[in-house]
Amino acid sequence: MSTVTVIGAGSMGAAIAGLAARAGTQVQVLARDAAQAAQTAPAGAASGALGDAVTGDVVVLALPYPAVGEVLATYRDQLAGRVVVDITNPLDFTTFDSLVVPAGSSAAAEIAAQLPGAHVLKAFNTTFAATLATGTVGDVPTTVLVAGDDADAKAAFTQAFGGAVRVVDAGALARAHELEALGFLQLTLAVRETIGWTGGFALV
């Protein structure tokens, strides 16, 4: 059975940790504020502060993209050999009008380049926290799209979360580029209040 460490105690971190717990997966939550991590962690889960040892074999970076660099610097050696899940949408948060990664690239690709010993996946960036928590987007079950180059890493991800949410293989890590474009569009629609934060795109 896969085990999961969620780094980040915001709304997405809480929702993802909750998913893993509902799937019967052992969970650890780490955050800059240990008290917030403890509050976010599901019942029976471990928690701690950023810098504490990672225990999960699947590590979810439930962080805004600008915060990823510090975490990678802290945990680079510990992440070797683990499955690392990038959930970010690398927006320019000052304008909400562009992405901050090179054209044709993705946040996941940039992270993978910094973690050559890890198995990087892209997932959760096309779902809002509310749709993960409720398990539905409107009347449709929430789907988590996952992209990556390692079949075993995808299998570990599915084992960790598939008991609580529908997981669909979106292809190679190169598809993170398209997933981030989709996430970008969904976020801009929500910021403009064209859709609500309880809505979004669904796969039928």
Secondary structure, 3 states (H helix, E strand, C coil): CCEEEEECCCHHHHHHHHHHHHCCCEEEEEECCHHHHHHHCCCCCEEEECCCCCCCCEEEECCCHHHHHHHHHHHHHHHCCCEEEECCCCECCCCCCCECCCCCCCHHHHHHHHCCCCEEEECCCCCCHHHHHHCEECCEECEEEEEECCHHHHHHHHHHHCCCCEEEEEECHHHHHHHHHHHHHHHHHHHCCCCCCCCCCCCC
